[in-house]
């Protein structure tokens, strides 16, 4: 993740300083995942309501995986792209727990599924890119498959 910087110069008769102020970006924490999914993918709400432990980020990720697989199977490619973009955002902007959940549940579960999806393989591989693809490749290389 690249940090954004704001450059400012303070002019004064006595002092001229160059300041670099770091612009902070919101870090997504595990308590925000359910709300983020609900907001960005309202269609998932029905599935999220079925979860017994609403505070468990890993169970929420499993729900997100199931929802994404269902979309792939029904050919709803535009919504699949939204899911991948949202997962990418969580992977890049999440805290360590969120990143861990994305890596170990979402990417792990969907990586092979995407690779083996025959009907929409090309489109899915095009969307399953960036940090998600890098993580999937890291997992495949680590397992020796």
Secondary structure, 3 states (H helix, E strand, C coil): CCCCEEEEEEECCCCEEEEEEECCCCCECHHHHHHHHHHHCHHHHHHHCCCCCCCCHHHHHHHHHHHHHHHHHCCCHHHHHHHHHHHHHHHHHECHHHHHHHHHHHHHHHHHHHHHCCCCHHHHHHHCCHHHHHHHHHHHHHHCC
